[in-house]
Amino acid sequence: MFDNAVKSAKALYNKLDIVGVEKIVFSPYLKIAGTIDLLAKSKKDGSYVIVDHKTNKSIDIEDKWNKFALPPIQHLHDTNFIHYGL
């Protein structure tokens, strides 16, 4: 298993330039913020790639309790799927 992870990392390294790790991002307009685990740039076309590794046991898509986020995104359900998507 570890060998596969190393091969995958080497393949990515050959295709991407690392811009930063643990990059804090925010939008004053939307009043939201978060941290990107790895921000990279494609060597091929210059597009940006966001790598964000999650360690939760599960990603909850359905909102069992009908809870919503706070403004300005109060129309979104309060689930970790939505949190990570933002």
Secondary structure in CASP SS format (residue, H / E / C, confidence):
PFRMAT SS
TARGET T0000
AUTHOR 0000-0000-0000
METHOD secondary structure of the structure
MODEL  1
M C 1.00
F H 1.00
D H 1.00
N H 1.00
A H 1.00
V H 1.00
K H 1.00
S H 1.00
A H 1.00
K H 1.00
A H 1.00
L H 1.00
Y H 1.00
N H 1.00
K H 1.00
L E 1.00
D E 1.00
I E 1.00
V E 1.00
G E 1.00
V E 1.00
E E 1.00
K E 1.00
I E 1.00
V E 1.00
F E 1.00
S E 1.00
P C 1.00
Y C 1.00
L C 1.00
K C 1.00
I E 1.00
A E 1.00
G E 1.00
T E 1.00
I E 1.00
D E 1.00
L E 1.00
L E 1.00
A E 1.00
K E 1.00
S E 1.00
K C 1.00
K C 1.00
D C 1.00
G C 1.00
S C 1.00
Y E 1.00
V E 1.00
I E 1.00
V E 1.00
D C 1.00
H C 1.00
K C 1.00
T C 1.00
N C 1.00
K C 1.00
S C 1.00
I C 1.00
D C 1.00
I C 1.00
E C 1.00
D C 1.00
K C 1.00
W C 1.00
N C 1.00
K C 1.00
F E 1.00
A C 1.00
L C 1.00
P C 1.00
P C 1.00
I C 1.00
Q C 1.00
H C 1.00
L C 1.00
H E 1.00
D C 1.00
T C 1.00
N H 1.00
F H 1.00
I H 1.00
H H 1.00
Y H 1.00
G H 1.00
L C 1.00
END
